[in-house]
Amino acid sequence: MAATMAGRQKWLLHPGAKPLVFMLCLLPFAWLFYLAYSDQLGANPAEALIRATGDWTLRFVCIVLAVTPLRVIGKTPALARFRRMLGLFCYFYAVVHLLSYSGFDMGFDVADIARDIIKRPFILVGFSAFLLLTPLAATSFNAAIKAMGAKRWQLLHKLVYLIAGLGILHFFWMRAGKNDFNEVFVYAAIVAMLLGWRVWNYASKRRRQVSGQPAVDIR
């Protein structure tokens, strides 16, 4: 077991690991670009692109939230070095999702977009999640951590929990019109499990502090 964990650590710390993860994160965008270029997005390509980029945004939220549990349970602290990259890809897909909606649905008409955000609650929730995600992306570099201080930076980045909830609510309201909640429940269960693990681990951390054992980072 120790040898397996050491092997995982060695792979995760390899200089080629980050470029490989970067390329893997870019694959969904490349695939969607290919489908759009080759006119294979179906009868309603705009809706297909908006939905797909929204799905990948939510998937990356789940992936980011999964880093710490996997790091702690798998005893692979090197996983933390990928967290900011994954968070930036989450923002990247959120930007593409917003641009797809703004361009294909609204023709980049700012007045119409503003009215639509106010009129439709699920778009308001999604846009709110995007606004909250923006400062997280803007501070995902070492200079920001140094300028803000580690504690304030960590506190700001806990907004990801609220963003995850808003993302699920956005997806729920979007699917409510078609009464199709199967995928919503899957994502909600994943997010609930990942957040529930943090609650459980926080309680465990408090017990360790009382007993004098070292604490565990649960960001």
Summary of the structure (lengths in Angstrom):
residues: 219
radius of gyration: 19.2
end to end distance: 25.7
largest distance: 61.8
contacts: 600
relative contact order: 0.10
helix: 83%
strand: 0%
